[in-house]
């Protein structure tokens, strides 16, 4: 039996569709492309890191273009996809500036989003045959 | 979870797990690379901490 490659599995699907799925659900791009192990690791680790950031009273930054650093942090936060949207919908991530762990929480939230953006790029490379 | 060192270890664990999974395909290599990254994070932070010790607050 010939093993199905990532290209075979995703043939006919636009890479943008897979990148979008990979952004919304961390690991979905790899799961779709047949890399089940990698996909499951991302599916568990990235939302968990995001949840730890919320538990540490970090803030989900708003898009305030008047404050460029806040806007950049917001872009990084959004990188995690559905967990960010769920957090916003549940009014989580208000951020407690006086909490000892506030900056740690922000770091966890921002880095989880940025790591998911790297995972999206990797999924893109997989489905376009660059990797 | 107010321990700085514990938070450093948790952060290093998450980041090294994702990087190792992304950059290596074989499970044995992922574990080895992840362990090296994790160790680098933790040891590097402790070394930097000691280097900053003489600097006044």
N, CA and C atoms of all chains as a GROMACS GRO file, in nm:
protein
  564
    1UNK      N    1   0.084  -0.119   0.000
    1UNK     CA    2   0.000   0.000   0.000
    1UNK      C    3   0.089   0.125   0.000
    2UNK      N    4   0.062   0.216  -0.089
    2UNK     CA    5   0.140   0.339  -0.096
    2UNK      C    6   0.088   0.437   0.008
    3UNK      N    7   0.183   0.493   0.087
    3UNK     CA    8   0.143   0.587   0.193
    3UNK      C    9   0.101   0.720   0.132
    4UNK      N   10  -0.011   0.771   0.180
    4UNK     CA   11  -0.062   0.898   0.130
    4UNK      C   12   0.024   1.013   0.182
    5UNK      N   13   0.067   1.100   0.090
    5UNK     CA   14   0.149   1.213   0.134
    5UNK      C   15   0.059   1.331   0.169
    6UNK      N   16   0.123   1.432   0.230
    6UNK     CA   17   0.047   1.553   0.266
    6UNK      C   18  -0.012   1.618   0.143
    7UNK      N   19   0.066   1.621   0.035
    7UNK     CA   20   0.018   1.682  -0.089
    7UNK      C   21  -0.107   1.608  -0.139
    8UNK      N   22  -0.104   1.470  -0.134
    8UNK     CA   23  -0.219   1.391  -0.179
    8UNK      C   24  -0.343   1.425  -0.096
    9UNK      N   25  -0.323   1.429   0.035
    9UNK     CA   26  -0.436   1.450   0.126
    9UNK      C   27  -0.501   1.585   0.108
   10UNK      N   28  -0.422   1.685   0.074
   10UNK     CA   29  -0.475   1.821   0.066
   10UNK      C   30  -0.496   1.868  -0.076
   11UNK      N   31  -0.484   1.774  -0.171
   11UNK     CA   32  -0.498   1.812  -0.312
   11UNK      C   33  -0.640   1.866  -0.338
   12UNK      N   34  -0.648   1.973  -0.412
   12UNK     CA   35  -0.779   2.031  -0.442
   12UNK      C   36  -0.822   2.136  -0.342
   13UNK      N   37  -0.751   2.142  -0.229
   13UNK     CA   38  -0.784   2.243  -0.129
   13UNK      C   39  -0.687   2.360  -0.143
   14UNK      N   40  -0.738   2.479  -0.133
   14UNK     CA   41  -0.650   2.595  -0.144
   14UNK      C   42  -0.567   2.607  -0.016
   15UNK      N   43  -0.436   2.632  -0.031
   15UNK     CA   44  -0.351   2.644   0.089
   15UNK      C   45  -0.402   2.748   0.188
   16UNK      N   46  -0.468   2.853   0.136
   16UNK     CA   47  -0.520   2.957   0.226
   16UNK      C   48  -0.626   2.899   0.320
   17UNK      N   49  -0.706   2.807   0.267
   17UNK     CA   50  -0.810   2.742   0.348
   17UNK      C   51  -0.746   2.663   0.463
   18UNK      N   52  -0.638   2.593   0.432
   18UNK     CA   53  -0.570   2.513   0.534
   18UNK      C   54  -0.498   2.604   0.634
   19UNK      N   55  -0.440   2.712   0.584
   19UNK     CA   56  -0.374   2.807   0.674
   19UNK      C   57  -0.477   2.871   0.768
   20UNK      N   58  -0.594   2.899   0.715
   20UNK     CA   59  -0.701   2.958   0.796
   20UNK      C   60  -0.745   2.860   0.906
   21UNK      N   61  -0.759   2.732   0.867
   21UNK     CA   62  -0.796   2.629   0.966
   21UNK      C   63  -0.686   2.615   1.071
   22UNK      N   64  -0.559   2.622   1.025
   22UNK     CA   65  -0.446   2.608   1.118
   22UNK      C   66  -0.440   2.726   1.214
   23UNK      N   67  -0.484   2.843   1.168
   23UNK     CA   68  -0.486   2.960   1.257
   23UNK      C   69  -0.600   2.948   1.359
   24UNK      N   70  -0.718   2.911   1.311
   24UNK     CA   71  -0.835   2.907   1.401
   24UNK      C   72  -0.818   2.798   1.506
   25UNK      N   73  -0.780   2.678   1.463
   25UNK     CA   74  -0.760   2.568   1.559
   25UNK      C   75  -0.612   2.528   1.553
   26UNK      N   76  -0.533   2.560   1.656
   26UNK     CA   77  -0.391   2.525   1.653
   26UNK      C   78  -0.371   2.375   1.624
   27UNK      N   79  -0.289   2.347   1.525
   27UNK     CA   80  -0.260   2.207   1.490
   27UNK      C   81  -0.350   2.150   1.382
   28UNK      N   82  -0.458   2.223   1.348
   28UNK     CA   83  -0.554   2.169   1.250
   28UNK      C   84  -0.490   2.149   1.112
   29UNK      N   85  -0.399   2.239   1.076
   29UNK     CA   86  -0.332   2.228   0.945
   29UNK      C   87  -0.252   2.099   0.935
   30UNK      N   88  -0.181   2.065   1.041
   30UNK     CA   89  -0.100   1.943   1.040
   30UNK      C   90  -0.190   1.819   1.046
   31UNK      N   91  -0.298   1.826   1.126
   31UNK     CA   92  -0.391   1.713   1.132
   31UNK      C   93  -0.452   1.689   0.995
   32UNK      N   94  -0.491   1.794   0.926
   32UNK     CA   95  -0.550   1.786   0.793
   32UNK      C   96  -0.450   1.728   0.693
   33UNK      N   97  -0.323   1.766   0.710
   33UNK     CA   98  -0.219   1.718   0.619
   33UNK      C   99  -0.168   1.579   0.654
   34UNK      N  100  -0.225   1.516   0.755
   34UNK     CA  101  -0.188   1.378   0.788
   34UNK      C  102  -0.079   1.366   0.891
   35UNK      N  103  -0.027   1.479   0.944
   35UNK     CA  104   0.077   1.472   1.047
   35UNK      C  105   0.008   1.475   1.183
   36UNK      N  106  -0.049   1.359   1.218
   36UNK     CA  107  -0.136   1.351   1.336
   36UNK      C  108  -0.061   1.381   1.466
   37UNK      N  109   0.060   1.327   1.478
   37UNK     CA  110   0.138   1.346   1.601
   37UNK      C  111   0.167   1.494   1.627
   38UNK      N  112   0.219   1.560   1.523
   38UNK     CA  113   0.252   1.702   1.537
   38UNK      C  114   0.125   1.783   1.564
   39UNK      N  115   0.020   1.753   1.490
   39UNK     CA  116  -0.105   1.826   1.506
   39UNK      C  117  -0.159   1.815   1.648
   40UNK      N  118  -0.154   1.695   1.704
   40UNK     CA  119  -0.205   1.675   1.840
   40UNK      C  120  -0.122   1.751   1.943
   41UNK      N  121   0.012   1.752   1.923
   41UNK     CA  122   0.099   1.828   2.016
   41UNK      C  123   0.060   1.975   2.014
   42UNK      N  124   0.044   2.032   1.894
   42UNK     CA  125   0.008   2.174   1.885
   42UNK      C  126  -0.132   2.199   1.941
   43UNK      N  127  -0.222   2.105   1.916
   43UNK     CA  128  -0.361   2.119   1.962
   43UNK      C  129  -0.369   2.122   2.114
   44UNK      N  130  -0.279   2.051   2.180
   44UNK     CA  131  -0.281   2.046   2.327
   44UNK      C  132  -0.195   2.159   2.387
   45UNK      N  133  -0.071   2.172   2.337
   45UNK     CA  134   0.025   2.261   2.403
   45UNK      C  135  -0.010   2.410   2.386
   46UNK      N  136  -0.047   2.452   2.266
   46UNK     CA  137  -0.068   2.596   2.244
   46UNK      C  138  -0.190   2.651   2.319
   47UNK      N  139  -0.308   2.586   2.312
   47UNK     CA  140  -0.419   2.637   2.393
   47UNK      C  141  -0.389   2.630   2.544
   48UNK      N  142  -0.311   2.527   2.585
   48UNK     CA  143  -0.276   2.516   2.726
   48UNK      C  144  -0.188   2.634   2.769
   49UNK      N  145  -0.093   2.669   2.685
   49UNK     CA  146  -0.006   2.783   2.714
   49UNK      C  147  -0.088   2.912   2.722
   50UNK      N  148  -0.184   2.924   2.632
   50UNK     CA  149  -0.274   3.041   2.631
   50UNK      C  150  -0.356   3.044   2.761
   51UNK      N  151  -0.407   2.928   2.802
   51UNK     CA  152  -0.488   2.920   2.924
   51UNK      C  153  -0.404   2.955   3.047
   52UNK      N  154  -0.278   2.912   3.049
   52UNK     CA  155  -0.190   2.948   3.161
   52UNK      C  156  -0.172   3.100   3.166
   53UNK      N  157  -0.157   3.160   3.047
   53UNK     CA  158  -0.144   3.307   3.040
   53UNK      C  159  -0.266   3.376   3.099
   54UNK      N  160  -0.384   3.326   3.069
   54UNK     CA  161  -0.508   3.383   3.125
   54UNK      C  162  -0.513   3.361   3.276
   55UNK      N  163  -0.472   3.240   3.320
   55UNK     CA  164  -0.473   3.210   3.464
   55UNK      C  165  -0.375   3.298   3.541
   56UNK      N  166  -0.270   3.345   3.472
   56UNK     CA  167  -0.172   3.432   3.536
   56UNK      C  168  -0.215   3.579   3.530
   57UNK      N  169  -0.341   3.601   3.494
   57UNK     CA  170  -0.401   3.735   3.491
   57UNK      C  171  -0.339   3.827   3.387
   58UNK      N  172  -0.298   3.765   3.273
   58UNK     CA  173  -0.249   3.844   3.161
   58UNK      C  174  -0.364   3.912   3.090
   59UNK      N  175  -0.331   4.002   2.998
   59UNK     CA  176  -0.432   4.081   2.929
   59UNK      C  177  -0.438   4.046   2.781
   60UNK      N  178  -0.561   4.036   2.729
   60UNK     CA  179  -0.579   4.024   2.584
   60UNK      C  180  -0.587   4.167   2.533
   61UNK      N  181  -0.481   4.211   2.470
   61UNK     CA  182  -0.469   4.352   2.434
   61UNK      C  183  -0.567   4.392   2.324
   62UNK      N  184  -0.620   4.514   2.332
   62UNK     CA  185  -0.711   4.564   2.228
   62UNK      C  186  -0.630   4.624   2.111
   63UNK      N  187  -0.695   4.640   1.998
   63UNK     CA  188  -0.629   4.702   1.882
   63UNK      C  189  -0.636   4.854   1.896
   64UNK      N  190  -0.539   4.909   1.964
   64UNK     CA  191  -0.533   5.055   1.981
   64UNK      C  192  -0.418   5.107   1.896
   65UNK      N  193  -0.453   5.161   1.779
   65UNK     CA  194  -0.348   5.205   1.687
   65UNK      C  195  -0.273   5.328   1.741
   66UNK      N  196  -0.335   5.398   1.836
   66UNK     CA  197  -0.266   5.514   1.894
   66UNK      C  198  -0.150   5.468   1.983
   67UNK      N  199  -0.153   5.342   2.025
   67UNK     CA  200  -0.043   5.285   2.105
   67UNK      C  201   0.016   5.166   2.028
   68UNK      N  202   0.119   5.191   1.948
   68UNK     CA  203   0.172   5.087   1.858
   68UNK      C  204   0.211   4.957   1.928
   69UNK      N  205   0.270   4.965   2.048
   69UNK     CA  206   0.312   4.842   2.115
   69UNK      C  207   0.192   4.760   2.159
   70UNK      N  208   0.085   4.828   2.201
   70UNK     CA  209  -0.038   4.758   2.240
   70UNK      C  210  -0.098   4.690   2.116
   71UNK      N  211  -0.097   4.762   2.004
   71UNK     CA  212  -0.152   4.704   1.880
   71UNK      C  213  -0.071   4.582   1.836
   72UNK      N  214   0.062   4.590   1.849
   72UNK     CA  215   0.146   4.475   1.812
   72UNK      C  216   0.119   4.356   1.904
   73UNK      N  217   0.101   4.384   2.034
   73UNK     CA  218   0.068   4.276   2.128
   73UNK      C  219  -0.067   4.214   2.094
   74UNK      N  220  -0.161   4.298   2.048
   74UNK     CA  221  -0.294   4.248   2.010
   74UNK      C  222  -0.282   4.153   1.890
   75UNK      N  223  -0.198   4.192   1.792
   75UNK     CA  224  -0.178   4.105   1.674
   75UNK      C  225  -0.121   3.970   1.718
   76UNK      N  226  -0.024   3.974   1.809
   76UNK     CA  227   0.036   3.850   1.859
   76UNK      C  228  -0.068   3.767   1.933
   77UNK      N  229  -0.152   3.832   2.015
   77UNK     CA  230  -0.257   3.760   2.088
   77UNK      C  231  -0.353   3.689   1.993
   78UNK      N  232  -0.393   3.760   1.888
   78UNK     CA  233  -0.491   3.705   1.792
   78UNK      C  234  -0.434   3.583   1.720
   79UNK      N  235  -0.301   3.571   1.715
   79UNK     CA  236  -0.236   3.461   1.645
   79UNK      C  237  -0.280   3.323   1.693
   80UNK      N  238  -0.333   3.313   1.813
   80UNK     CA  239  -0.372   3.181   1.866
   80UNK      C  240  -0.506   3.134   1.808
   81UNK      N  241  -0.583   3.227   1.748
   81UNK     CA  242  -0.708   3.188   1.680
   81UNK      C  243  -0.827   3.174   1.773
   82UNK      N  244  -0.893   3.058   1.768
   82UNK     CA  245  -1.020   3.037   1.842
   82UNK      C  246  -1.008   3.061   1.992
   83UNK      N  247  -0.899   3.018   2.058
   83UNK     CA  248  -0.890   3.046   2.202
   83UNK      C  249  -0.899   3.196   2.232
   84UNK      N  250  -0.840   3.279   2.145
   84UNK     CA  251  -0.849   3.425   2.164
   84UNK      C  252  -0.994   3.470   2.153
   85UNK      N  253  -1.061   3.423   2.049
   85UNK     CA  254  -1.201   3.462   2.026
   85UNK      C  255  -1.288   3.415   2.143
   86UNK      N  256  -1.263   3.292   2.191
   86UNK     CA  257  -1.339   3.240   2.305
   86UNK      C  258  -1.312   3.323   2.430
   87UNK      N  259  -1.186   3.357   2.450
   87UNK     CA  260  -1.150   3.438   2.566
   87UNK      C  261  -1.219   3.572   2.565
   88UNK      N  262  -1.222   3.635   2.447
   88UNK     CA  263  -1.289   3.765   2.433
   88UNK      C  264  -1.440   3.751   2.456
   89UNK      N  265  -1.497   3.643   2.398
   89UNK     CA  266  -1.642   3.621   2.411
   89UNK      C  267  -1.682   3.599   2.557
   90UNK      N  268  -1.591   3.535   2.633
   90UNK     CA  269  -1.621   3.507   2.775
   90UNK      C  270  -1.571   3.618   2.867
   91UNK      N  271  -1.528   3.729   2.806
   91UNK     CA  272  -1.476   3.844   2.882
   91UNK      C  273  -1.359   3.806   2.972
   92UNK      N  274  -1.276   3.714   2.924
   92UNK     CA  275  -1.154   3.678   2.997
   92UNK      C  276  -1.040   3.768   2.946
   93UNK      N  277  -0.929   3.766   3.018
   93UNK     CA  278  -0.812   3.841   2.970
   93UNK      C  279  -0.823   3.990   2.992
   94UNK      N  280  -0.896   4.028   3.098
   94UNK     CA  281  -0.904   4.171   3.130
   94UNK      C  282  -0.769   4.224   3.178
   95UNK      N  283  -0.689   4.135   3.236
   95UNK     CA  284  -0.557   4.175   3.284
   95UNK      C  285  -0.565   4.251   3.416
   96UNK      N  286  -0.489   4.202   3.514
   96UNK     CA  287  -0.484   4.271   3.643
   96UNK      C  288  -0.344   4.329   3.658
   97UNK      N  289  -0.334   4.460   3.631
   97UNK     CA  290  -0.202   4.524   3.626
   97UNK      C  291  -0.128   4.510   3.760
   98UNK      N  292  -0.202   4.506   3.869
   98UNK     CA  293  -0.138   4.500   4.001
   98UNK      C  294  -0.096   4.357   4.040
   99UNK      N  295  -0.139   4.257   3.962
   99UNK     CA  296  -0.103   4.118   3.996
   99UNK      C  297   0.046   4.095   3.974
  100UNK      N  298   0.107   4.018   4.062
  100UNK     CA  299   0.250   3.988   4.050
  100UNK      C  300   0.279   3.919   3.917
  101UNK      N  301   0.183   3.838   3.872
  101UNK     CA  302   0.206   3.754   3.753
  101UNK      C  303   0.158   3.820   3.623
  102UNK      N  304   0.116   3.947   3.630
  102UNK     CA  305   0.058   4.014   3.512
  102UNK      C  306   0.150   4.007   3.389
  103UNK      N  307   0.276   4.046   3.407
  103UNK     CA  308   0.368   4.048   3.291
  103UNK      C  309   0.399   3.906   3.242
  104UNK      N  310   0.405   3.812   3.336
  104UNK     CA  311   0.426   3.672   3.295
  104UNK      C  312   0.307   3.625   3.211
  105UNK      N  313   0.186   3.660   3.257
  105UNK     CA  314   0.065   3.622   3.184
  105UNK      C  315   0.068   3.678   3.043
  106UNK      N  316   0.103   3.806   3.031
  106UNK     CA  317   0.112   3.868   2.898
  106UNK      C  318   0.212   3.794   2.810
  107UNK      N  319   0.326   3.757   2.869
  107UNK     CA  320   0.429   3.686   2.791
  107UNK      C  321   0.376   3.552   2.741
  108UNK      N  322   0.308   3.477   2.827
  108UNK     CA  323   0.252   3.348   2.785
  108UNK      C  324   0.151   3.368   2.672
  109UNK      N  325   0.062   3.469   2.686
  109UNK     CA  326  -0.042   3.492   2.585
  109UNK      C  327   0.020   3.532   2.450
  110UNK      N  328   0.114   3.625   2.456
  110UNK     CA  329   0.176   3.676   2.332
  110UNK      C  330   0.257   3.565   2.263
  111UNK      N  331   0.336   3.493   2.341
  111UNK     CA  332   0.422   3.390   2.280
  111UNK      C  333   0.338   3.274   2.226
  112UNK      N  334   0.227   3.240   2.294
  112UNK     CA  335   0.140   3.133   2.242
  112UNK      C  336   0.086   3.173   2.104
  113UNK      N  337   0.045   3.300   2.090
  113UNK     CA  338  -0.004   3.348   1.960
  113UNK      C  339   0.104   3.346   1.853
  114UNK      N  340   0.223   3.392   1.888
  114UNK     CA  341   0.332   3.395   1.790
  114UNK      C  342   0.374   3.253   1.749
  115UNK      N  343   0.376   3.161   1.846
  115UNK     CA  344   0.412   3.022   1.814
  115UNK      C  345   0.309   2.963   1.718
  116UNK      N  346   0.179   2.996   1.741
  116UNK     CA  347   0.077   2.942   1.649
  116UNK      C  348   0.094   2.999   1.509
  117UNK      N  349   0.139   3.124   1.499
  117UNK     CA  350   0.164   3.180   1.365
  117UNK      C  351   0.279   3.105   1.296
  118UNK      N  352   0.380   3.064   1.374
  118UNK     CA  353   0.487   2.980   1.317
  118UNK      C  354   0.432   2.846   1.269
  119UNK      N  355   0.341   2.789   1.350
  119UNK     CA  356   0.279   2.661   1.313
  119UNK      C  357   0.198   2.677   1.184
  120UNK      N  358   0.130   2.790   1.169
  120UNK     CA  359   0.053   2.817   1.047
  120UNK      C  360   0.148   2.822   0.926
  121UNK      N  361   0.263   2.890   0.943
  121UNK     CA  362   0.361   2.897   0.833
  121UNK      C  363   0.412   2.758   0.797
  122UNK      N  364   0.433   2.674   0.898
  122UNK     CA  365   0.480   2.538   0.874
  122UNK      C  366   0.375   2.457   0.799
  123UNK      N  367   0.247   2.475   0.838
  123UNK     CA  368   0.138   2.404   0.769
  123UNK      C  369   0.131   2.449   0.623
  124UNK      N  370   0.151   2.578   0.601
  124UNK     CA  371   0.152   2.632   0.463
  124UNK      C  372   0.263   2.565   0.381
  125UNK      N  373   0.382   2.556   0.439
  125UNK     CA  374   0.494   2.493   0.368
  125UNK      C  375   0.464   2.346   0.338
  126UNK      N  376   0.396   2.279   0.430
  126UNK     CA  377   0.362   2.138   0.409
  126UNK      C  378   0.269   2.120   0.290
  127UNK      N  379   0.163   2.200   0.287
  127UNK     CA  380   0.061   2.178   0.182
  127UNK      C  381   0.105   2.231   0.046
  128UNK      N  382   0.202   2.323   0.047
  128UNK     CA  383   0.250   2.372  -0.082
  128UNK      C  384   0.372   2.294  -0.130
  129UNK      N  385   0.413   2.192  -0.050
  129UNK     CA  386   0.523   2.106  -0.093
  129UNK      C  387   0.660   2.167  -0.074
  130UNK      N  388   0.670   2.275   0.002
  130UNK     CA  389   0.801   2.338   0.023
  130UNK      C  390   0.879   2.267   0.133
  131UNK      N  391   0.812   2.178   0.205
  131UNK     CA  392   0.879   2.109   0.316
  131UNK      C  393   0.860   1.959   0.304
  132UNK      N  394   0.074   3.030   4.162
  132UNK     CA  395   0.197   3.015   4.084
  132UNK      C  396   0.274   3.146   4.083
  133UNK      N  397   0.336   3.178   4.195
  133UNK     CA  398   0.407   3.305   4.204
  133UNK      C  399   0.558   3.288   4.197
  134UNK      N  400   0.604   3.163   4.182
  134UNK     CA  401   0.749   3.139   4.176
  134UNK      C  402   0.802   3.174   4.037
  135UNK      N  403   0.895   3.267   4.032
  135UNK     CA  404   0.953   3.308   3.903
  135UNK      C  405   1.019   3.189   3.834
  136UNK      N  406   1.090   3.108   3.913
  136UNK     CA  407   1.164   2.996   3.855
  136UNK      C  408   1.069   2.890   3.800
  137UNK      N  409   0.959   2.866   3.873
  137UNK     CA  410   0.860   2.767   3.825
  137UNK      C  411   0.798   2.816   3.693
  138UNK      N  412   0.766   2.946   3.687
  138UNK     CA  413   0.708   3.001   3.564
  138UNK      C  414   0.807   2.993   3.449
  139UNK      N  415   0.934   3.015   3.480
  139UNK     CA  416   1.039   3.001   3.377
  139UNK      C  417   1.041   2.859   3.323
  140UNK      N  418   1.030   2.761   3.412
  140UNK     CA  419   1.034   2.621   3.371
  140UNK      C  420   0.911   2.586   3.286
  141UNK      N  421   0.794   2.634   3.329
  141UNK     CA  422   0.671   2.607   3.252
  141UNK      C  423   0.682   2.669   3.113
  142UNK      N  424   0.729   2.794   3.107
  142UNK     CA  425   0.744   2.864   2.979
  142UNK      C  426   0.843   2.791   2.889
  143UNK      N  427   0.959   2.753   2.947
  143UNK     CA  428   1.062   2.682   2.870
  143UNK      C  429   1.007   2.550   2.817
  144UNK      N  430   0.925   2.482   2.898
  144UNK     CA  431   0.867   2.354   2.855
  144UNK      C  432   0.778   2.373   2.732
  145UNK      N  433   0.687   2.472   2.739
  145UNK     CA  434   0.595   2.495   2.627
  145UNK      C  435   0.671   2.532   2.499
  146UNK      N  436   0.762   2.627   2.511
  146UNK     CA  437   0.831   2.677   2.392
  146UNK      C  438   0.920   2.569   2.331
  147UNK      N  439   0.993   2.495   2.416
  147UNK     CA  440   1.082   2.392   2.361
  147UNK      C  441   1.002   2.277   2.301
  148UNK      N  442   0.885   2.247   2.358
  148UNK     CA  443   0.801   2.140   2.300
  148UNK      C  444   0.755   2.179   2.159
  149UNK      N  445   0.707   2.303   2.144
  149UNK     CA  446   0.658   2.347   2.011
  149UNK      C  447   0.772   2.353   1.910
  150UNK      N  448   0.886   2.410   1.950
  150UNK     CA  449   0.998   2.421   1.856
  150UNK      C  450   1.051   2.283   1.816
  151UNK      N  451   1.063   2.193   1.913
  151UNK     CA  452   1.114   2.059   1.882
  151UNK      C  453   1.018   1.987   1.788
  152UNK      N  454   0.887   2.002   1.810
  152UNK     CA  455   0.788   1.936   1.724
  152UNK      C  456   0.791   1.995   1.582
  153UNK      N  457   0.812   2.127   1.576
  153UNK     CA  458   0.816   2.193   1.445
  153UNK      C  459   0.940   2.157   1.365
  154UNK      N  460   1.054   2.154   1.434
  154UNK     CA  461   1.180   2.149   1.361
  154UNK      C  462   1.238   2.010   1.340
  155UNK      N  463   1.183   1.909   1.406
  155UNK     CA  464   1.232   1.773   1.388
  155UNK      C  465   1.114   1.681   1.355
  156UNK      N  466   1.138   1.580   1.271
  156UNK     CA  467   1.030   1.491   1.229
  156UNK      C  468   1.027   1.360   1.307
  157UNK      N  469   1.145   1.312   1.344
  157UNK     CA  470   1.155   1.184   1.415
  157UNK      C  471   1.134   1.206   1.566
  158UNK      N  472   1.058   1.117   1.630
  158UNK     CA  473   1.024   1.138   1.771
  158UNK      C  474   1.149   1.142   1.860
  159UNK      N  475   1.244   1.052   1.834
  159UNK     CA  476   1.367   1.050   1.915
  159UNK      C  477   1.443   1.182   1.901
  160UNK      N  478   1.449   1.232   1.779
  160UNK     CA  479   1.518   1.360   1.756
  160UNK      C  480   1.442   1.476   1.820
  161UNK      N  481   1.307   1.467   1.817
  161UNK     CA  482   1.227   1.572   1.880
  161UNK      C  483   1.254   1.578   2.029
  162UNK      N  484   1.262   1.459   2.092
  162UNK     CA  485   1.285   1.455   2.236
  162UNK      C  486   1.424   1.510   2.269
  163UNK      N  487   1.524   1.469   2.189
  163UNK     CA  488   1.661   1.515   2.214
  163UNK      C  489   1.673   1.667   2.194
  164UNK      N  490   1.618   1.716   2.083
  164UNK     CA  491   1.626   1.860   2.053
  164UNK      C  492   1.548   1.940   2.157
  165UNK      N  493   1.430   1.889   2.196
  165UNK     CA  494   1.348   1.956   2.297
  165UNK      C  495   1.420   1.964   2.430
  166UNK      N  496   1.489   1.857   2.467
  166UNK     CA  497   1.562   1.855   2.595
  166UNK      C  498   1.677   1.955   2.592
  167UNK      N  499   1.747   1.963   2.477
  167UNK     CA  500   1.858   2.059   2.465
  167UNK      C  501   1.805   2.202   2.475
  168UNK      N  502   1.693   2.231   2.406
  168UNK     CA  503   1.634   2.365   2.411
  168UNK      C  504   1.590   2.399   2.553
  169UNK      N  505   1.522   2.304   2.618
  169UNK     CA  506   1.472   2.325   2.753
  169UNK      C  507   1.589   2.354   2.849
  170UNK      N  508   1.692   2.270   2.838
  170UNK     CA  509   1.810   2.291   2.923
  170UNK      C  510   1.876   2.425   2.895
  171UNK      N  511   1.883   2.462   2.768
  171UNK     CA  512   1.942   2.592   2.731
  171UNK      C  513   1.865   2.708   2.791
  172UNK      N  514   1.732   2.698   2.786
  172UNK     CA  515   1.648   2.804   2.845
  172UNK      C  516   1.677   2.818   2.995
  173UNK      N  517   1.670   2.705   3.065
  173UNK     CA  518   1.679   2.709   3.212
  173UNK      C  519   1.820   2.749   3.255
  174UNK      N  520   1.922   2.682   3.200
  174UNK     CA  521   2.060   2.712   3.238
  174UNK      C  522   2.095   2.856   3.199
  175UNK      N  523   2.054   2.897   3.078
  175UNK     CA  524   2.081   3.033   3.031
  175UNK      C  525   2.021   3.138   3.124
  176UNK      N  526   1.898   3.114   3.169
  176UNK     CA  527   1.832   3.209   3.259
  176UNK      C  528   1.906   3.218   3.392
  177UNK      N  529   1.949   3.104   3.444
  177UNK     CA  530   2.020   3.104   3.573
  177UNK      C  531   2.155   3.177   3.557
  178UNK      N  532   2.226   3.150   3.446
  178UNK     CA  533   2.355   3.216   3.422
  178UNK      C  534   2.336   3.367   3.410
  179UNK      N  535   2.235   3.410   3.331
  179UNK     CA  536   2.208   3.554   3.316
  179UNK      C  537   2.171   3.616   3.450
  180UNK      N  538   2.096   3.540   3.529
  180UNK     CA  539   2.057   3.590   3.661
  180UNK      C  540   2.179   3.619   3.747
  181UNK      N  541   2.276   3.526   3.744
  181UNK     CA  542   2.398   3.546   3.823
  181UNK      C  543   2.484   3.658   3.765
  182UNK      N  544   2.486   3.672   3.632
  182UNK     CA  545   2.564   3.780   3.571
  182UNK      C  546   2.508   3.917   3.610
  183UNK      N  547   2.374   3.922   3.629
  183UNK     CA  548   2.312   4.050   3.664
  183UNK      C  549   2.318   4.078   3.813
  184UNK      N  550   2.363   3.978   3.891
  184UNK     CA  551   2.364   3.992   4.037
  184UNK      C  552   2.441   4.116   4.086
  185UNK      N  553   2.560   4.146   4.029
  185UNK     CA  554   2.633   4.263   4.081
  185UNK      C  555   2.570   4.397   4.040
  186UNK      N  556   2.482   4.396   3.942
  186UNK     CA  557   2.423   4.521   3.894
  186UNK      C  558   2.323   4.571   4.000
  187UNK      N  559   2.339   4.696   4.044
  187UNK     CA  560   2.246   4.748   4.146
  187UNK      C  561   2.105   4.763   4.089
  188UNK      N  562   2.003   4.750   4.175
  188UNK     CA  563   1.863   4.762   4.130
  188UNK      C  564   1.831   4.905   4.088
   0.00000   0.00000   0.00000
